[in-house]
Amino acid sequence: MSKNDTLSIQTKLAQLDELVTWFESDDFQLEQASDKLKAAKRLADEIEHDLDSVANEIQIVKQSFASESDQQ
């Protein structure tokens, strides 16, 4: 995963944090809550997918290092 992907995860986390903060703020309006909740769910799903991808890449790298050390 590139540095830009990591920043993308950080950006998504910041956006999710802003949505959560909105729900806790005085600006909360019931009429907007459904759309904001859907946006928060979409962001959370994307973040989970991105983190799963990072975890998979880490496993691949770990296996690669393990294979290299076994060959030595």
ZAMI-862554 format. One record per residue (C-alpha): residue in three letters; x, y, z. Coordinates in pm, 1 decimal. Each point is the difference from the previous one (the first is absolute). Last residue first. Example, Ala and Ser with C-alpha at 12.3 -4.5 7.8 and 13.67 -1.06 7.14 Angstrom:
r,x,y,z
SER,1367.0,-106.0,714.0
ALA,-137.0,-344.0,66.0
This chain:
r,x,y,z
GLN,1920.7,-1912.3,465.7
GLN,-308.8,-136.8,-173.5
ASP,-207.2,11.6,318.2
SER,87.8,369.6,43.4
GLU,-124.1,79.0,-349.8
SER,-325.1,-190.9,51.1
ALA,-64.7,178.2,329.9
PHE,69.4,336.8,-161.2
SER,-245.7,-76.2,-280.3
GLN,-258.7,-123.5,248.0
LYS,31.0,324.7,195.2
VAL,-34.3,202.9,-321.3
ILE,-312.4,-191.9,-99.8
GLN,-147.3,38.8,348.1
ILE,65.7,376.3,-10.0
GLU,-174.1,21.9,-337.0
ASN,-303.6,-180.0,139.9
ALA,-13.0,235.9,298.9
VAL,18.1,301.8,-231.8
SER,-284.0,-136.4,-209.8
ASP,-208.6,-64.3,313.0
LEU,69.1,359.1,105.1
ASP,-126.7,131.2,-333.9
HIS,-314.3,-214.1,20.2
GLU,-71.9,116.4,356.1
ILE,57.4,362.0,-103.9
GLU,-237.5,-40.6,-293.4
ASP,-268.4,-153.2,223.4
ALA,40.0,278.5,256.8
LEU,-22.3,261.0,-275.9
ARG,-320.3,-153.8,-138.7
LYS,-150.6,-22.2,350.6
ALA,87.9,365.3,69.6
ALA,-155.8,109.0,-330.6
LYS,-317.0,-196.1,79.2
LEU,-13.8,160.9,346.0
LYS,46.6,342.6,-156.5
ASP,-285.8,-60.5,-240.1
SER,-229.5,-124.9,276.7
ALA,95.5,277.8,241.4
GLN,-72.7,289.8,-233.3
GLU,-369.2,40.3,90.0
LEU,76.7,-72.4,365.2
GLN,221.4,304.3,23.8
PHE,320.5,-5.9,203.6
ASP,172.3,339.7,2.9
ASP,12.6,-7.0,383.4
SER,265.1,-268.3,-31.9
GLU,18.2,-371.3,78.2
PHE,-122.5,-113.6,-341.2
TRP,231.3,256.1,-164.1
THR,296.3,-141.5,194.8
VAL,-72.1,-343.8,-142.1
LEU,-5.4,147.5,-349.8
GLU,326.5,186.3,55.4
ASP,161.4,-317.4,136.9
LEU,-107.4,-187.1,-311.5
GLN,162.3,267.5,-215.9
ALA,320.3,-21.4,203.9
LEU,0.1,-378.6,-28.3
LYS,-51.0,29.3,-375.4
THR,294.0,238.6,-25.2
GLN,219.6,-234.6,202.5
ILE,-97.7,-290.9,-223.2
SER,78.0,211.0,-306.4
LEU,329.7,101.3,153.8
THR,86.4,-368.1,24.7
ASP,-100.4,-48.4,-361.6
ASN,220.3,293.8,-102.1
LYS,296.4,-155.2,184.0
SER,-34.7,-306.5,-215.8
MET,-140.0,-337.1,95.7
